[in-house]
Every structure is written in structure tokens, then in C-alpha cells.
């Protein structure tokens, strides 16, 4: 691979090749980043809902056990 870039100027290696890679694979990169961000958001919502459920259940079970209704 180094033989290919050996005679080329620095801007071809460090500017042109990454720009071409972004143009060619930009859609793929964007979809992967979008998928990861969506997955993290869903994970955050899941943790918040489960945490809220645990809080509500503990609050109601603590209140009802002290009254002896169950």
C-alpha cells in the first residue's frame, strides 16, 4: 500500500483520499452512526422506564406493607 502513495504529494494522502472515502462510504457511515445513536437513545429510555417502575412499585409496596392491607 505504501508503494502506491510513495510518489504522490502529501495532500493526496491526507486530504483527497479521506474526502473520496467520505463521499463513497458517507451513507454507510451515517447509517451506522444513526443506528448507534438510536440504540443508545432506546437504551436510555428503557433504563428510565425501568427505574421509574421500580420507584413506583417500591413506593406503593412500602406504603401498603406499613398499613397491613395485604
PQR file with spaces between the fields and no chain letter, atoms N, CA, C, O and H, PARSE charges and radii, in Angstrom:
ATOM       1  N    UNK     1       0.819   -1.190    0.000 -0.4000 1.5000
ATOM       2  CA   UNK     1       0.000    0.000    0.000 -0.0000 2.0000
ATOM       3  C    UNK     1       0.865    1.257    0.000  0.5500 1.7000
ATOM       4  O    UNK     1       0.500    2.259   -0.614 -0.5500 1.4000
ATOM       5  N    UNK     2       1.996    1.212    0.676 -0.4000 1.5000
ATOM       6  CA   UNK     2       2.864    2.394    0.732 -0.0000 2.0000
ATOM       7  C    UNK     2       3.511    2.680   -0.613  0.5500 1.7000
ATOM       8  O    UNK     2       3.852    3.825   -0.909 -0.5500 1.4000
ATOM       9  H    UNK     2       2.293    0.398    1.175  0.4000 1.0000
ATOM      10  N    UNK     3       3.683    1.635   -1.439 -0.4000 1.5000
ATOM      11  CA   UNK     3       4.260    1.866   -2.755 -0.0000 2.0000
ATOM      12  C    UNK     3       3.328    2.701   -3.632  0.5500 1.7000
ATOM      13  O    UNK     3       3.775    3.468   -4.485 -0.5500 1.4000
ATOM      14  H    UNK     3       3.405    0.705   -1.199  0.4000 1.0000
ATOM      15  N    UNK     4       2.016    2.535   -3.403 -0.4000 1.5000
ATOM      16  CA   UNK     4       1.048    3.283   -4.208 -0.0000 2.0000
ATOM      17  C    UNK     4       1.142    4.770   -3.908  0.5500 1.7000
ATOM      18  O    UNK     4       1.109    5.590   -4.826 -0.5500 1.4000
ATOM      19  H    UNK     4       1.653    1.913   -2.710  0.4000 1.0000
ATOM      20  N    UNK     5       1.260    5.130   -2.617 -0.4000 1.5000
ATOM      21  CA   UNK     5       1.278    6.526   -2.205 -0.0000 2.0000
ATOM      22  C    UNK     5       2.678    7.132   -2.160  0.5500 1.7000
ATOM      23  O    UNK     5       2.829    8.295   -1.786 -0.5500 1.4000
ATOM      24  H    UNK     5       1.286    4.463   -1.872  0.4000 1.0000
ATOM      25  N    UNK     6       3.685    6.381   -2.528 -0.4000 1.5000
ATOM      26  CA   UNK     6       5.064    6.843   -2.354 -0.0000 2.0000
ATOM      27  C    UNK     6       5.379    8.100   -3.173  0.5500 1.7000
ATOM      28  O    UNK     6       6.024    9.009   -2.650 -0.5500 1.4000
ATOM      29  H    UNK     6       3.562    5.437   -2.833  0.4000 1.0000
ATOM      30  N    UNK     7       4.961    8.181   -4.397 -0.4000 1.5000
ATOM      31  CA   UNK     7       5.327    9.312   -5.238 -0.0000 2.0000
ATOM      32  C    UNK     7       4.301   10.434   -5.265  0.5500 1.7000
ATOM      33  O    UNK     7       4.461   11.399   -6.012 -0.5500 1.4000
ATOM      34  H    UNK     7       4.437    7.443   -4.821  0.4000 1.0000
ATOM      35  N    UNK     8       3.265   10.323   -4.472 -0.4000 1.5000
ATOM      36  CA   UNK     8       2.195   11.322   -4.514 -0.0000 2.0000
ATOM      37  C    UNK     8       2.434   12.424   -3.493  0.5500 1.7000
ATOM      38  O    UNK     8       3.101   12.196   -2.483 -0.5500 1.4000
ATOM      39  H    UNK     8       3.135    9.539   -3.864  0.4000 1.0000
ATOM      40  N    UNK     9       1.899   13.617   -3.742 -0.4000 1.5000
ATOM      41  CA   UNK     9       2.039   14.701   -2.763 -0.0000 2.0000
ATOM      42  C    UNK     9       1.263   14.400   -1.481  0.5500 1.7000
ATOM      43  O    UNK     9       0.385   13.538   -1.454 -0.5500 1.4000
ATOM      44  H    UNK     9       1.358   13.802   -4.562  0.4000 1.0000
ATOM      45  N    UNK    10       1.611   15.135   -0.416 -0.4000 1.5000
ATOM      46  CA   UNK    10       1.008   14.887    0.901 -0.0000 2.0000
ATOM      47  C    UNK    10      -0.487   15.134    0.895  0.5500 1.7000
ATOM      48  O    UNK    10      -1.226   14.444    1.596 -0.5500 1.4000
ATOM      49  H    UNK    10       2.324   15.836   -0.438  0.4000 1.0000
ATOM      50  N    UNK    11      -0.954   16.115    0.109 -0.4000 1.5000
ATOM      51  CA   UNK    11      -2.375   16.455    0.150 -0.0000 2.0000
ATOM      52  C    UNK    11      -3.247   15.368   -0.458  0.5500 1.7000
ATOM      53  O    UNK    11      -4.437   15.280   -0.156 -0.5500 1.4000
ATOM      54  H    UNK    11      -0.354   16.676   -0.460  0.4000 1.0000
ATOM      55  N    UNK    12      -2.654   14.538   -1.316 -0.4000 1.5000
ATOM      56  CA   UNK    12      -3.425   13.426   -1.879 -0.0000 2.0000
ATOM      57  C    UNK    12      -3.678   12.391   -0.788  0.5500 1.7000
ATOM      58  O    UNK    12      -4.780   11.856   -0.672 -0.5500 1.4000
ATOM      59  H    UNK    12      -1.687   14.610   -1.561  0.4000 1.0000
ATOM      60  N    UNK    13      -2.634   12.111    0.022 -0.4000 1.5000
ATOM      61  CA   UNK    13      -2.779   11.109    1.086 -0.0000 2.0000
ATOM      62  C    UNK    13      -3.679   11.589    2.208  0.5500 1.7000
ATOM      63  O    UNK    13      -4.488   10.818    2.724 -0.5500 1.4000
ATOM      64  H    UNK    13      -1.738   12.545   -0.073  0.4000 1.0000
ATOM      65  N    UNK    14      -3.552   12.845    2.591 -0.4000 1.5000
ATOM      66  CA   UNK    14      -4.203   13.331    3.811 -0.0000 2.0000
ATOM      67  C    UNK    14      -5.470   14.137    3.563  0.5500 1.7000
ATOM      68  O    UNK    14      -6.205   14.420    4.509 -0.5500 1.4000
ATOM      69  H    UNK    14      -2.895   13.471    2.171  0.4000 1.0000
ATOM      70  N    UNK    15      -5.749   14.518    2.310 -0.4000 1.5000
ATOM      71  CA   UNK    15      -6.962   15.291    2.028 -0.0000 2.0000
ATOM      72  C    UNK    15      -7.839   14.574    1.001  0.5500 1.7000
ATOM      73  O    UNK    15      -9.010   14.302    1.267 -0.5500 1.4000
ATOM      74  H    UNK    15      -5.152   14.289    1.541  0.4000 1.0000
ATOM      75  N    UNK    16      -7.286   14.273   -0.152 -0.4000 1.5000
ATOM      76  CA   UNK    16      -8.098   13.745   -1.252 -0.0000 2.0000
ATOM      77  C    UNK    16      -8.633   12.339   -0.954  0.5500 1.7000
ATOM      78  O    UNK    16      -9.808   12.062   -1.195 -0.5500 1.4000
ATOM      79  H    UNK    16      -6.335   14.494   -0.368  0.4000 1.0000
ATOM      80  N    UNK    17      -7.788   11.459   -0.439 -0.4000 1.5000
ATOM      81  CA   UNK    17      -8.233   10.087   -0.176 -0.0000 2.0000
ATOM      82  C    UNK    17      -9.308   10.042    0.918  0.5500 1.7000
ATOM      83  O    UNK    17     -10.313    9.356    0.731 -0.5500 1.4000
ATOM      84  H    UNK    17      -6.833   11.683   -0.243  0.4000 1.0000
ATOM      85  N    UNK    18      -9.147   10.742    2.053 -0.4000 1.5000
ATOM      86  CA   UNK    18     -10.249   10.739    3.028 -0.0000 2.0000
ATOM      87  C    UNK    18     -11.535   11.364    2.506  0.5500 1.7000
ATOM      88  O    UNK    18     -12.623   10.896    2.841 -0.5500 1.4000
ATOM      89  H    UNK    18      -8.331   11.300    2.205  0.4000 1.0000
ATOM      90  N    UNK    19     -11.431   12.422    1.685 -0.4000 1.5000
ATOM      91  CA   UNK    19     -12.639   13.030    1.120 -0.0000 2.0000
ATOM      92  C    UNK    19     -13.340   12.057    0.182  0.5500 1.7000
ATOM      93  O    UNK    19     -14.565   11.947    0.210 -0.5500 1.4000
ATOM      94  H    UNK    19     -10.547   12.802    1.413  0.4000 1.0000
ATOM      95  N    UNK    20     -12.590   11.363   -0.634 -0.4000 1.5000
ATOM      96  CA   UNK    20     -13.189   10.365   -1.531 -0.0000 2.0000
ATOM      97  C    UNK    20     -13.829    9.243   -0.727  0.5500 1.7000
ATOM      98  O    UNK    20     -14.913    8.771   -1.070 -0.5500 1.4000
ATOM      99  H    UNK    20     -11.594   11.453   -0.657  0.4000 1.0000
ATOM     100  N    UNK    21     -13.162    8.812    0.346 -0.4000 1.5000
ATOM     101  CA   UNK    21     -13.734    7.758    1.190 -0.0000 2.0000
ATOM     102  C    UNK    21     -15.038    8.229    1.842  0.5500 1.7000
ATOM     103  O    UNK    21     -15.989    7.454    1.939 -0.5500 1.4000
ATOM     104  H    UNK    21     -12.281    9.196    0.624  0.4000 1.0000
ATOM     105  N    UNK    22     -15.093    9.482    2.288 -0.4000 1.5000
ATOM     106  CA   UNK    22     -16.330   10.007    2.869 -0.0000 2.0000
ATOM     107  C    UNK    22     -17.445   10.104    1.835  0.5500 1.7000
ATOM     108  O    UNK    22     -18.606    9.845    2.150 -0.5500 1.4000
ATOM     109  H    UNK    22     -14.320   10.112    2.209  0.4000 1.0000
ATOM     110  N    UNK    23     -17.103   10.471    0.613 -0.4000 1.5000
ATOM     111  CA   UNK    23     -18.124   10.549   -0.433 -0.0000 2.0000
ATOM     112  C    UNK    23     -18.655    9.161   -0.766  0.5500 1.7000
ATOM     113  O    UNK    23     -19.862    8.971   -0.917 -0.5500 1.4000
ATOM     114  H    UNK    23     -16.160   10.682    0.357  0.4000 1.0000
ATOM     115  N    UNK    24     -17.748    8.192   -0.880 -0.4000 1.5000
ATOM     116  CA   UNK    24     -18.163    6.840   -1.270 -0.0000 2.0000
ATOM     117  C    UNK    24     -18.901    6.140   -0.121  0.5500 1.7000
ATOM     118  O    UNK    24     -19.958    5.547   -0.334 -0.5500 1.4000
ATOM     119  H    UNK    24     -16.768    8.347   -0.758  0.4000 1.0000
ATOM     120  N    UNK    25     -18.345    6.209    1.094 -0.4000 1.5000
ATOM     121  CA   UNK    25     -18.916    5.483    2.225 -0.0000 2.0000
ATOM     122  C    UNK    25     -19.709    6.378    3.167  0.5500 1.7000
ATOM     123  O    UNK    25     -20.044    5.950    4.272 -0.5500 1.4000
ATOM     124  H    UNK    25     -17.486    6.691    1.267  0.4000 1.0000
ATOM     125  N    UNK    26     -20.016    7.603    2.767 -0.4000 1.5000
ATOM     126  CA   UNK    26     -20.707    8.542    3.647 -0.0000 2.0000
ATOM     127  C    UNK    26     -22.063    8.055    4.087  0.5500 1.7000
ATOM     128  O    UNK    26     -22.426    8.202    5.255 -0.5500 1.4000
ATOM     129  H    UNK    26     -19.743    7.951    1.870  0.4000 1.0000
ATOM     130  N    UNK    27     -22.828    7.473    3.168 -0.4000 1.5000
ATOM     131  CA   UNK    27     -24.145    6.952    3.523 -0.0000 2.0000
ATOM     132  C    UNK    27     -24.063    5.817    4.513  0.5500 1.7000
ATOM     133  O    UNK    27     -24.866    5.735    5.442 -0.5500 1.4000
ATOM     134  H    UNK    27     -22.534    7.354    2.219  0.4000 1.0000
ATOM     135  N    UNK    28     -23.099    4.944    4.321 -0.4000 1.5000
ATOM     136  CA   UNK    28     -22.904    3.824    5.242 -0.0000 2.0000
ATOM     137  C    UNK    28     -22.486    4.314    6.615  0.5500 1.7000
ATOM     138  O    UNK    28     -22.993    3.837    7.630 -0.5500 1.4000
ATOM     139  H    UNK    28     -22.446    5.011    3.566  0.4000 1.0000
ATOM     140  N    UNK    29     -21.564    5.266    6.651 -0.4000 1.5000
ATOM     141  CA   UNK    29     -21.102    5.818    7.927 -0.0000 2.0000
ATOM     142  C    UNK    29     -22.252    6.518    8.642  0.5500 1.7000
ATOM     143  O    UNK    29     -22.422    6.358    9.851 -0.5500 1.4000
ATOM     144  H    UNK    29     -21.152    5.654    5.827  0.4000 1.0000
ATOM     145  N    UNK    30     -23.038    7.287    7.906 -0.4000 1.5000
ATOM     146  CA   UNK    30     -24.167    7.995    8.513 -0.0000 2.0000
ATOM     147  C    UNK    30     -25.205    7.020    9.047  0.5500 1.7000
ATOM     148  O    UNK    30     -25.766    7.253   10.118 -0.5500 1.4000
ATOM     149  H    UNK    30     -22.900    7.417    6.924  0.4000 1.0000
ATOM     150  N    UNK    31     -25.473    5.946    8.337 -0.4000 1.5000
ATOM     151  CA   UNK    31     -26.466    4.985    8.805 -0.0000 2.0000
ATOM     152  C    UNK    31     -25.964    4.244   10.045  0.5500 1.7000
ATOM     153  O    UNK    31     -26.746    3.974   10.957 -0.5500 1.4000
ATOM     154  H    UNK    31     -25.018    5.756    7.467  0.4000 1.0000
ATOM     155  N    UNK    32     -24.683    3.913   10.092 -0.4000 1.5000
ATOM     156  CA   UNK    32     -24.141    3.248   11.275 -0.0000 2.0000
ATOM     157  C    UNK    32     -24.182    4.177   12.480  0.5500 1.7000
ATOM     158  O    UNK    32     -24.572    3.758   13.570 -0.5500 1.4000
ATOM     159  H    UNK    32     -24.048    4.132    9.351  0.4000 1.0000
ATOM     160  N    UNK    33     -23.784    5.439   12.295 -0.4000 1.5000
ATOM     161  CA   UNK    33     -23.828    6.410   13.399 -0.0000 2.0000
ATOM     162  C    UNK    33     -25.270    6.640   13.851  0.5500 1.7000
ATOM     163  O    UNK    33     -25.537    6.717   15.051 -0.5500 1.4000
ATOM     164  H    UNK    33     -23.467    5.779   11.410  0.4000 1.0000
ATOM     165  N    UNK    34     -26.192    6.749   12.909 -0.4000 1.5000
ATOM     166  CA   UNK    34     -27.604    6.908   13.261 -0.0000 2.0000
ATOM     167  C    UNK    34     -28.146    5.716   14.018  0.5500 1.7000
ATOM     168  O    UNK    34     -28.916    5.881   14.965 -0.5500 1.4000
ATOM     169  H    UNK    34     -25.975    6.686   11.935  0.4000 1.0000
ATOM     170  N    UNK    35     -27.754    4.513   13.615 -0.4000 1.5000
ATOM     171  CA   UNK    35     -28.196    3.306   14.305 -0.0000 2.0000
ATOM     172  C    UNK    35     -27.667    3.273   15.731  0.5500 1.7000
ATOM     173  O    UNK    35     -28.401    2.933   16.659 -0.5500 1.4000
ATOM     174  H    UNK    35     -27.129    4.379   12.846  0.4000 1.0000
ATOM     175  N    UNK    36     -26.401    3.621   15.911 -0.4000 1.5000
ATOM     176  CA   UNK    36     -25.807    3.599   17.254 -0.0000 2.0000
ATOM     177  C    UNK    36     -26.467    4.647   18.145  0.5500 1.7000
ATOM     178  O    UNK    36     -26.758    4.371   19.309 -0.5500 1.4000
ATOM     179  H    UNK    36     -25.805    3.897   15.157  0.4000 1.0000
ATOM     180  N    UNK    37     -26.705    5.840   17.615 -0.4000 1.5000
ATOM     181  CA   UNK    37     -27.357    6.888   18.411 -0.0000 2.0000
ATOM     182  C    UNK    37     -28.789    6.479   18.750  0.5500 1.7000
ATOM     183  O    UNK    37     -29.241    6.692   19.875 -0.5500 1.4000
ATOM     184  H    UNK    37     -26.468    6.063   16.669  0.4000 1.0000
ATOM     185  N    UNK    38     -29.501    5.899   17.798 -0.4000 1.5000
ATOM     186  CA   UNK    38     -30.851    5.410   18.070 -0.0000 2.0000
ATOM     187  C    UNK    38     -30.869    4.325   19.121  0.5500 1.7000
ATOM     188  O    UNK    38     -31.747    4.301   19.983 -0.5500 1.4000
ATOM     189  H    UNK    38     -29.134    5.726   16.884  0.4000 1.0000
ATOM     190  N    UNK    39     -29.903    3.425   19.053 -0.4000 1.5000
ATOM     191  CA   UNK    39     -29.815    2.355   20.044 -0.0000 2.0000
ATOM     192  C    UNK    39     -29.512    2.906   21.429  0.5500 1.7000
ATOM     193  O    UNK    39     -30.096    2.451   22.413 -0.5500 1.4000
ATOM     194  H    UNK    39     -29.190    3.444   18.352  0.4000 1.0000
ATOM     195  N    UNK    40     -28.616    3.868   21.523 -0.4000 1.5000
ATOM     196  CA   UNK    40     -28.316    4.485   22.818 -0.0000 2.0000
ATOM     197  C    UNK    40     -29.522    5.235   23.372  0.5500 1.7000
ATOM     198  O    UNK    40     -29.760    5.209   24.579 -0.5500 1.4000
ATOM     199  H    UNK    40     -28.141    4.237   20.724  0.4000 1.0000
ATOM     200  N    UNK    41     -30.287    5.901   22.510 -0.4000 1.5000
ATOM     201  CA   UNK    41     -31.489    6.598   22.962 -0.0000 2.0000
ATOM     202  C    UNK    41     -32.525    5.606   23.482  0.5500 1.7000
ATOM     203  O    UNK    41     -33.137    5.841   24.523 -0.5500 1.4000
ATOM     204  H    UNK    41     -30.094    5.922   21.529  0.4000 1.0000
ATOM     205  N    UNK    42     -32.725    4.506   22.770 -0.4000 1.5000
ATOM     206  CA   UNK    42     -33.673    3.494   23.224 -0.0000 2.0000
ATOM     207  C    UNK    42     -33.216    2.868   24.530  0.5500 1.7000
ATOM     208  O    UNK    42     -34.040    2.574   25.396 -0.5500 1.4000
ATOM     209  H    UNK    42     -32.228    4.316   21.923  0.4000 1.0000
ATOM     210  N    UNK    43     -31.921    2.662   24.684 -0.4000 1.5000
ATOM     211  CA   UNK    43     -31.393    2.130   25.934 -0.0000 2.0000
ATOM     212  C    UNK    43     -31.630    3.108   27.086  0.5500 1.7000
ATOM     213  O    UNK    43     -31.984    2.693   28.189 -0.5500 1.4000
ATOM     214  H    UNK    43     -31.252    2.901   23.981  0.4000 1.0000
ATOM     215  N    UNK    44     -31.439    4.387   26.835 -0.4000 1.5000
ATOM     216  CA   UNK    44     -31.684    5.401   27.856 -0.0000 2.0000
ATOM     217  C    UNK    44     -33.154    5.445   28.247  0.5500 1.7000
ATOM     218  O    UNK    44     -33.472    5.546   29.432 -0.5500 1.4000
ATOM     219  H    UNK    44     -31.152    4.724   25.938  0.4000 1.0000
ATOM     220  N    UNK    45     -34.055    5.371   27.276 -0.4000 1.5000
ATOM     221  CA   UNK    45     -35.491    5.344   27.576 -0.0000 2.0000
ATOM     222  C    UNK    45     -35.843    4.094   28.366  0.5500 1.7000
ATOM     223  O    UNK    45     -36.633    4.165   29.308 -0.5500 1.4000
ATOM     224  H    UNK    45     -33.797    5.288   26.313  0.4000 1.0000
ATOM     225  N    UNK    46     -35.277    2.958   28.004 -0.4000 1.5000
ATOM     226  CA   UNK    46     -35.530    1.702   28.722 -0.0000 2.0000
ATOM     227  C    UNK    46     -35.095    1.809   30.176  0.5500 1.7000
ATOM     228  O    UNK    46     -35.835    1.418   31.079 -0.5500 1.4000
ATOM     229  H    UNK    46     -34.636    2.900   27.239  0.4000 1.0000
ATOM     230  N    UNK    47     -33.897    2.337   30.404 -0.4000 1.5000
ATOM     231  CA   UNK    47     -33.391    2.479   31.777 -0.0000 2.0000
ATOM     232  C    UNK    47     -34.278    3.436   32.567  0.5500 1.7000
ATOM     233  O    UNK    47     -34.556    3.184   33.740 -0.5500 1.4000
ATOM     234  H    UNK    47     -33.296    2.654   29.671  0.4000 1.0000
ATOM     235  N    UNK    48     -34.727    4.527   31.951 -0.4000 1.5000
ATOM     236  CA   UNK    48     -35.581    5.482   32.645 -0.0000 2.0000
ATOM     237  C    UNK    48     -36.930    4.860   32.998  0.5500 1.7000
ATOM     238  O    UNK    48     -37.434    5.071   34.101 -0.5500 1.4000
ATOM     239  H    UNK    48     -34.501    4.731   30.998  0.4000 1.0000
ATOM     240  N    UNK    49     -37.523    4.094   32.077 -0.4000 1.5000
ATOM     241  CA   UNK    49     -38.823    3.475   32.337 -0.0000 2.0000
ATOM     242  C    UNK    49     -38.708    2.405   33.421  0.5500 1.7000
ATOM     243  O    UNK    49     -39.552    2.336   34.315 -0.5500 1.4000
ATOM     244  H    UNK    49     -37.114    3.922   31.181  0.4000 1.0000
ATOM     245  N    UNK    50     -37.678    1.578   33.347 -0.4000 1.5000
ATOM     246  CA   UNK    50     -37.492    0.544   34.372 -0.0000 2.0000
ATOM     247  C    UNK    50     -37.216    1.188   35.726  0.5500 1.7000
ATOM     248  O    UNK    50     -37.743    0.734   36.741 -0.5500 1.4000
ATOM     249  H    UNK    50     -36.993    1.634   32.620  0.4000 1.0000
ATOM     250  N    UNK    51     -36.402    2.231   35.756 -0.4000 1.5000
ATOM     251  CA   UNK    51     -36.145    2.938   37.010 -0.0000 2.0000
ATOM     252  C    UNK    51     -37.405    3.546   37.586  0.5500 1.7000
ATOM     253  O    UNK    51     -37.631    3.470   38.794 -0.5500 1.4000
ATOM     254  H    UNK    51     -35.974    2.600   34.931  0.4000 1.0000
ATOM     255  N    UNK    52     -38.226    4.144   36.750 -0.4000 1.5000
ATOM     256  CA   UNK    52     -39.499    4.698   37.212 -0.0000 2.0000
ATOM     257  C    UNK    52     -40.427    3.616   37.731  0.5500 1.7000
ATOM     258  O    UNK    52     -41.094    3.809   38.747 -0.5500 1.4000
ATOM     259  H    UNK    52     -38.042    4.205   35.769  0.4000 1.0000
ATOM     260  N    UNK    53     -40.479    2.489   37.054 -0.4000 1.5000
ATOM     261  CA   UNK    53     -41.316    1.372   37.502 -0.0000 2.0000
ATOM     262  C    UNK    53     -40.855    0.851   38.855  0.5500 1.7000
ATOM     263  O    UNK    53     -41.677    0.601   39.736 -0.5500 1.4000
ATOM     264  H    UNK    53     -39.937    2.332   36.228  0.4000 1.0000
ATOM     265  N    UNK    54     -39.551    0.686   39.027 -0.4000 1.5000
ATOM     266  CA   UNK    54     -39.023    0.222   40.312 -0.0000 2.0000
ATOM     267  C    UNK    54     -39.343    1.223   41.411  0.5500 1.7000
ATOM     268  O    UNK    54     -39.708    0.829   42.519 -0.5500 1.4000
ATOM     269  H    UNK    54     -38.883    0.889   38.311  0.4000 1.0000
ATOM     270  N    UNK    55     -39.209    2.510   41.119 -0.4000 1.5000
ATOM     271  CA   UNK    55     -39.519    3.548   42.104 -0.0000 2.0000
ATOM     272  C    UNK    55     -40.988    3.497   42.514  0.5500 1.7000
ATOM     273  O    UNK    55     -41.303    3.547   43.703 -0.5500 1.4000
ATOM     274  H    UNK    55     -38.912    2.830   40.219  0.4000 1.0000
ATOM     275  N    UNK    56     -41.895    3.396   41.526 -0.4000 1.5000
ATOM     276  CA   UNK    56     -43.326    3.373   41.826 -0.0000 2.0000
ATOM     277  C    UNK    56     -43.700    2.126   42.603  0.5500 1.7000
ATOM     278  O    UNK    56     -44.464    2.204   43.564 -0.5500 1.4000
ATOM     279  H    UNK    56     -41.639    3.355   40.560  0.4000 1.0000
ATOM     280  N    UNK    57     -43.175    0.976   42.203 -0.4000 1.5000
ATOM     281  CA   UNK    57     -43.504   -0.278   42.896 -0.0000 2.0000
ATOM     282  C    UNK    57     -42.997   -0.238   44.322  0.5500 1.7000
ATOM     283  O    UNK    57     -43.718   -0.641   45.235 -0.5500 1.4000
ATOM     284  H    UNK    57     -42.554    0.913   41.421  0.4000 1.0000
ATOM     285  N    UNK    58     -41.781    0.235   44.546 -0.4000 1.5000
ATOM     286  CA   UNK    58     -41.250    0.306   45.908 -0.0000 2.0000
ATOM     287  C    UNK    58     -42.034    1.298   46.759  0.5500 1.7000
ATOM     288  O    UNK    58     -42.248    1.068   47.949 -0.5500 1.4000
ATOM     289  H    UNK    58     -41.195    0.562   43.804  0.4000 1.0000
ATOM     290  N    UNK    59     -42.454    2.384   46.159 -0.4000 1.5000
ATOM     291  CA   UNK    59     -43.207    3.394   46.908 -0.0000 2.0000
ATOM     292  C    UNK    59     -44.555    2.831   47.353  0.5500 1.7000
ATOM     293  O    UNK    59     -44.961    3.017   48.500 -0.5500 1.4000
ATOM     294  H    UNK    59     -42.280    2.572   45.192  0.4000 1.0000
ATOM     295  N    UNK    60     -45.247    2.144   46.444 -0.4000 1.5000
ATOM     296  CA   UNK    60     -46.557    1.606   46.796 -0.0000 2.0000
ATOM     297  C    UNK    60     -46.462    0.393   47.720  0.5500 1.7000
ATOM     298  O    UNK    60     -47.298    0.229   48.608 -0.5500 1.4000
ATOM     299  H    UNK    60     -44.917    1.993   45.512  0.4000 1.0000
ATOM     300  N    UNK    61     -45.461   -0.453   47.523 -0.4000 1.5000
ATOM     301  CA   UNK    61     -45.350   -1.620   48.401 -0.0000 2.0000
ATOM     302  C    UNK    61     -44.894   -1.210   49.794  0.5500 1.7000
ATOM     303  O    UNK    61     -45.297   -1.837   50.774 -0.5500 1.4000
ATOM     304  H    UNK    61     -44.781   -0.321   46.801  0.4000 1.0000
ATOM     305  N    UNK    62     -44.075   -0.186   49.912 -0.4000 1.5000
ATOM     306  CA   UNK    62     -43.656    0.287   51.235 -0.0000 2.0000
ATOM     307  C    UNK    62     -44.839    0.912   51.967  0.5500 1.7000
ATOM     308  O    UNK    62     -44.983    0.725   53.175 -0.5500 1.4000
ATOM     309  H    UNK    62     -43.748    0.323   49.116  0.4000 1.0000
ATOM     310  N    UNK    63     -45.684    1.648   51.256 -0.4000 1.5000
ATOM     311  CA   UNK    63     -46.847    2.267   51.883 -0.0000 2.0000
ATOM     312  C    UNK    63     -47.892    1.242   52.276  0.5500 1.7000
ATOM     313  O    UNK    63     -48.530    1.388   53.319 -0.5500 1.4000
ATOM     314  H    UNK    63     -45.567    1.800   50.275  0.4000 1.0000
ATOM     315  N    UNK    64     -48.085    0.198   51.461 -0.4000 1.5000
ATOM     316  CA   UNK    64     -49.130   -0.762   51.768 -0.0000 2.0000
ATOM     317  C    UNK    64     -48.684   -1.754   52.839  0.5500 1.7000
ATOM     318  O    UNK    64     -49.522   -2.250   53.593 -0.5500 1.4000
ATOM     319  H    UNK    64     -47.567    0.080   50.614  0.4000 1.0000
ATOM     320  N    UNK    65     -47.387   -2.057   52.929 -0.4000 1.5000
ATOM     321  CA   UNK    65     -46.945   -3.015   53.943 -0.0000 2.0000
ATOM     322  C    UNK    65     -47.008   -2.406   55.342  0.5500 1.7000
ATOM     323  O    UNK    65     -47.175   -3.124   56.328 -0.5500 1.4000
ATOM     324  H    UNK    65     -46.706   -1.654   52.317  0.4000 1.0000
ATOM     325  N    UNK    66     -46.876   -1.090   55.427 -0.4000 1.5000
ATOM     326  CA   UNK    66     -46.948   -0.457   56.739 -0.0000 2.0000
ATOM     327  C    UNK    66     -48.383   -0.416   57.236  0.5500 1.7000
ATOM     328  O    UNK    66     -48.609   -0.420   58.446 -0.5500 1.4000
ATOM     329  H    UNK    66     -46.741   -0.507   54.626  0.4000 1.0000
ATOM     330  N    UNK    67     -49.375   -0.376   56.323 -0.4000 1.5000
ATOM     331  CA   UNK    67     -50.776   -0.363   56.707 -0.0000 2.0000
ATOM     332  C    UNK    67     -51.283   -1.771   56.990  0.5500 1.7000
ATOM     333  O    UNK    67     -52.256   -1.930   57.726 -0.5500 1.4000
ATOM     334  H    UNK    67     -49.191   -0.373   55.340  0.4000 1.0000
ATOM     335  N    UNK    68     -50.661   -2.778   56.433 -0.4000 1.5000
ATOM     336  CA   UNK    68     -51.096   -4.162   56.634 -0.0000 2.0000
ATOM     337  C    UNK    68     -52.304   -4.536   55.794  0.5500 1.7000
ATOM     338  O    UNK    68     -53.061   -5.423   56.189 -0.5500 1.4000
ATOM     339  H    UNK    68     -49.871   -2.648   55.834  0.4000 1.0000
ATOM     340  N    UNK    69     -52.515   -3.895   54.649 -0.4000 1.5000
ATOM     341  CA   UNK    69     -53.666   -4.200   53.806 -0.0000 2.0000
ATOM     342  C    UNK    69     -53.507   -5.537   53.117  0.5500 1.7000
ATOM     343  O    UNK    69     -54.508   -6.200   52.849 -0.5500 1.4000
ATOM     344  H    UNK    69     -51.900   -3.174   54.328  0.4000 1.0000
ATOM     345  N    UNK    70     -52.297   -5.958   52.820 -0.4000 1.5000
ATOM     346  CA   UNK    70     -52.081   -7.170   52.054 -0.0000 2.0000
ATOM     347  C    UNK    70     -52.148   -8.314   52.977  0.5500 1.7000
ATOM     348  O    UNK    70     -51.993   -9.459   52.553 -0.5500 1.4000
ATOM     349  H    UNK    70     -51.483   -5.419   53.037  0.4000 1.0000
